[in-house]
């Protein structure tokens, strides 16, 4: 099993809901996270999940941890 980040999906939903374009710089500015951190989350390249980022994204997207991160089976698992 692996943890899959849903930030890209949440960004798309927020863009539609708020009728605006949201890029890495916007998210970084509005969450207080670095652009590098935001970019890593958007590309689902995170291997360690720190509390500051989780809280910032949950507040920004007005969601719970289960909306931000999901557990999926690996392709090799049956």
JOTA-V552663 format. One record per helix or strand of 3 or more residues. SS is the DSSP state (a for helix, b for strand). FROM is the first residue (numbers start at 1). LEN is the number of residues. If there is no record, write none. Layout:
{{SS & FROM & LEN} {SS & FROM & LEN}}
This chain:
{{b & 2 & 4} {a & 7 & 12} {a & 24 & 8} {a & 35 & 8} {a & 51 & 11} {a & 65 & 4} {b & 69 & 4}}
